[in-house]
Amino acid sequence: MSPLIADFVAEVADESRKLRRRSAGAVAYGTPARRLARLEREIAANAATWTTAEHRRSAARTIYYHENDLPPDVAQRAAPFERLMDRILAKMPAPVSHIGHFQWLPAVRDYRQDMSNDESSPMITLLEDPRNLVSAK
């Protein structure tokens, strides 16, 4: 789970606990549905600035990391979260390109530097693609 999603889940769980303790008329943040809708918009707006098609494809799949057997109702339990993710992804514009991605280029630069310090490791040809060159724009 990405840090963004983990933070979101923690925030929703915390807010849910707070909201359950308040009467419906005294909710300071609005109804849970309104708060969730606002968070969906915020997450979609933020994620739209950096997510590639591959990020979004991965976000559309639920992965369970578990040590024991999953409960028989795991799909039912995960369904609200999966619907939330579907709504967030639906609100986003086209993904950003992976070519020249602002997170990828510094990683390529750092990798090249590390490889140049280690003479025993072969250079990966893909990293020499001109589209992966760090340049001022």
Secondary structure, 3 states (H helix, E strand, C coil): CCHHHHHHHHHHHHHHHHHHCCCHHHCCCCCHHHHHHHHHHHHHHHHHCCCCHHHHHHHCCCCCCCCCCCCCCHHHHHHHHHHHHHHHHHHCCCCCCCCCCCCHHHHHHHHHHHHHHCCCCCCCHHHHCHHHCCCCC
